[in-house]
Amino acid sequence: MRIQQGLLEQGQKLYEQMSTEDKVLSDPVIWPFGMAMRIGGYTPAIENECLILRSCPICPVGKGNYSTKYQKETAVYWGCPHCQNITE
């Protein structure tokens, strides 16, 4: 399933409201997608103070190493900022 467009728009709006200084430290694709996931109720899985990443099984090779592990209620999901797909 793909993330809802409205959630992405909210994430993008939050990114645009960031100061220029903060934007330098943030990716314009990954950051808004991560915020959209949080707004949608997904909690990023963290291990040793780091996000858990993997290659996206849907993205073309070379673009999909940012699929991030999330939890929502009792289920585990992976969200990719590039193809915007959420998989279990």
C-alpha positions in Angstrom: 0.0 0.0 0.0 1.1 3.6 -0.6 1.1 6.3 2.0 -1.8 8.7 1.8 -1.1 11.8 -0.3 -2.6 14.0 2.4 -0.1 12.7 4.9 2.8 13.4 2.5 1.5 16.9 1.9 1.5 17.5 5.7 5.0 16.2 6.0 6.2 18.4 3.1 4.5 21.5 4.7 6.4 20.9 8.0 9.6 20.5 6.0 9.0 23.8 4.2 8.4 25.5 7.6 11.8 24.5 8.9 14.5 27.0 9.1 17.2 27.1 6.4 19.7 25.9 9.0 17.7 22.8 9.9 17.0 22.0 6.2 20.8 21.8 5.6 20.8 18.8 8.0 17.6 17.2 6.5 16.9 15.3 3.3 14.0 16.8 1.3 12.6 13.4 0.4 13.3 11.3 3.5 12.4 13.8 6.2 8.9 14.7 4.9 8.1 11.0 4.4 9.2 10.2 7.9 7.0 12.9 9.3 4.1 11.7 7.2 4.6 8.2 8.7 4.6 9.6 12.2 1.5 11.7 11.5 -0.2 8.6 10.2 0.4 6.8 13.5 3.6 4.9 12.6 6.4 4.9 15.2 9.9 4.5 13.9 11.7 1.4 15.3 15.0 2.4 17.0 17.9 0.2 17.9 21.0 1.6 19.6 19.6 5.2 19.0 19.5 4.6 15.2 16.7 4.0 12.8 16.5 0.4 11.4 16.9 0.5 7.6 16.9 -2.0 4.8 16.8 -2.1 1.0 13.4 -1.6 -0.4 12.1 -4.7 -2.2 10.1 -2.4 -4.6 12.6 0.3 -5.6 15.1 0.0 -8.4 18.6 -1.0 -7.3 20.6 1.9 -5.8 17.6 3.9 -4.6 16.0 1.8 -2.0 18.4 1.6 1.0 16.3 3.9 3.1 13.2 1.7 3.8 12.7 2.3 7.5 11.1 0.0 10.0 8.0 1.3 11.8 5.5 -0.1 14.3 1.8 0.7 14.4 -0.2 -0.9 17.1 1.2 -4.5 17.2 2.3 -4.8 13.6 5.7 -4.1 12.0 5.9 -2.2 8.7 8.6 -0.9 6.4 8.1 2.5 4.7 10.2 3.7 1.7 10.5 7.4 1.1 11.4 6.9 -2.6 8.6 4.8 -3.8 6.3 5.8 -0.9 5.2 2.2 -0.3 4.4 0.7 3.1 4.9 -3.1 3.3 4.7 -5.6 6.1 
